[in-house]
Amino acid sequence: EVQLVESGGGLVQAGGSLRLSCAPYGLTFDDYTIGWFRQAPGKEREAVSCIDLEAGTTYYAESVKGRFTISSDGARNPVYLRMNSLEPEDTAVYFCAHTDKKGARLSELWHESSAYDYWGQGTQVTVSS
């Protein structure tokens, strides 16, 4: 059974930093992608970033480019989301998710939550002004 476990959320002041971690369990293949999404109260879930663990390809939402960095040491290792210069607008529950999409399909669909098949339970990030 595939499980994704997030950690690293918390309360931080605006301008501060946090690093989220997504630990995968039960994966039997090494060619997959992990994405980070977030959902604020009363808003739809939105894509933040993703990384293809085999190719190393990464994607970012415009709202986080230059502030967030996704990384990993490779397949079956944790995926990290380093978040710098945090803003109150970044307050949300952050989820990581697994997809087998790669290449051109990933570039088309990485921001679609329906493209992902396994999800973590989420970790709360709160940025105070």
C-alpha positions as CSV (number, residue, x, y, z in Angstrom):
1,E,0.0,0.0,0.0
2,V,1.4,3.4,-1.0
3,Q,1.5,6.0,1.7
4,L,2.7,9.6,1.7
5,V,3.5,11.3,5.0
6,E,4.0,15.1,5.2
7,S,5.7,16.9,8.0
8,G,7.3,20.3,8.6
9,G,4.3,22.6,8.8
10,G,3.9,25.2,11.5
11,L,3.4,28.8,12.4
12,V,5.9,31.3,11.0
13,Q,6.0,35.1,10.6
14,A,5.8,36.8,7.2
15,G,9.2,36.7,5.6
16,G,10.2,33.5,7.3
17,S,10.9,30.1,6.0
18,L,9.8,26.5,6.4
19,R,10.8,23.2,4.9
20,L,8.1,20.6,4.3
21,S,8.9,16.9,3.8
22,C,7.0,14.2,2.0
23,A,8.1,10.7,2.9
24,P,6.9,7.9,0.5
25,Y,6.2,4.3,1.6
26,G,5.2,1.3,-0.4
27,L,6.3,2.5,-3.8
28,T,7.6,-0.3,-6.0
29,F,8.7,1.6,-9.0
30,D,11.3,4.4,-9.3
31,D,9.7,6.4,-12.2
32,Y,7.1,8.7,-10.6
33,T,6.4,12.3,-9.8
34,I,5.6,13.9,-6.5
35,G,3.6,17.1,-6.4
36,W,2.8,19.6,-3.7
37,F,-0.7,21.2,-3.5
38,R,-2.2,23.5,-1.0
39,Q,-5.7,24.4,0.0
40,A,-6.7,27.5,2.0
41,P,-10.0,27.8,3.8
42,G,-12.8,28.5,1.4
43,K,-10.6,28.1,-1.6
44,E,-10.0,25.3,-4.2
45,R,-6.9,23.1,-3.9
46,E,-4.1,24.5,-6.1
47,A,-0.9,23.1,-7.4
48,V,2.3,24.5,-6.0
49,S,5.2,22.4,-7.5
50,C,6.2,19.0,-8.6
51,I,9.3,17.0,-9.3
52,D,9.9,14.0,-11.6
53,L,12.0,11.8,-9.4
54,E,13.7,10.0,-12.4
55,A,14.3,12.9,-14.8
56,G,14.6,15.7,-12.2
57,T,12.2,17.9,-14.0
58,T,10.4,20.5,-11.8
59,Y,7.5,22.8,-12.2
60,Y,6.3,25.7,-10.1
61,A,3.2,27.8,-9.8
62,E,3.8,31.4,-10.8
63,S,2.8,32.5,-7.3
64,V,5.7,30.7,-5.7
65,K,8.5,30.9,-8.3
66,G,11.7,32.3,-6.9
67,R,10.5,31.7,-3.3
68,F,9.8,27.9,-3.1
69,T,12.2,25.1,-4.1
70,I,11.3,21.4,-4.5
71,S,14.1,18.8,-4.2
72,S,14.8,15.2,-3.5
73,D,17.7,12.8,-3.4
74,G,15.9,10.5,-5.8
75,A,13.3,7.9,-6.0
76,R,11.9,6.5,-2.7
77,N,13.6,9.3,-0.8
78,P,11.7,12.2,0.8
79,V,10.7,15.1,-1.3
80,Y,11.2,18.5,0.2
81,L,9.6,21.8,-0.4
82,R,11.7,24.7,0.9
83,M,9.5,27.8,1.3
84,N,11.3,31.2,1.7
85,S,9.9,34.7,2.0
86,L,6.6,33.3,3.2
87,E,3.5,35.6,2.9
88,P,0.2,35.4,4.7
89,E,-1.3,34.3,1.4
90,D,0.7,31.1,1.6
91,T,-1.4,30.0,4.6
92,A,-3.0,26.7,3.8
93,V,-2.9,23.0,4.3
94,Y,-0.2,21.6,2.1
95,F,-0.5,18.1,0.6
96,C,1.9,15.9,-1.3
97,A,0.7,13.5,-4.0
98,H,2.0,10.8,-6.3
99,T,1.5,10.5,-10.1
100,D,3.0,8.3,-12.7
101,K,2.7,11.1,-15.3
102,K,6.0,12.0,-16.9
103,G,7.4,14.0,-19.9
104,A,4.9,15.8,-22.1
105,R,1.9,14.5,-20.1
106,L,3.4,15.8,-16.9
107,S,4.0,19.2,-18.4
108,E,0.3,19.3,-19.4
109,L,-1.2,17.9,-16.3
110,W,1.1,18.5,-13.3
111,H,-1.2,21.2,-11.9
112,E,-4.3,19.0,-12.1
113,S,-5.2,17.3,-8.8
114,S,-7.1,14.6,-10.8
115,A,-3.7,13.5,-12.3
116,Y,-2.5,12.3,-8.9
117,D,-3.5,8.9,-7.4
118,Y,-2.1,8.9,-3.9
119,W,-2.3,11.7,-1.4
120,G,-0.9,12.5,2.0
121,Q,-2.9,13.7,4.9
122,G,-1.7,17.3,4.7
123,T,0.3,19.6,7.0
124,Q,-0.8,23.0,8.1
125,V,1.2,26.1,7.3
126,T,0.2,29.4,8.9
127,V,2.0,32.6,8.1
128,S,1.2,35.5,10.4
129,S,1.5,39.2,9.2
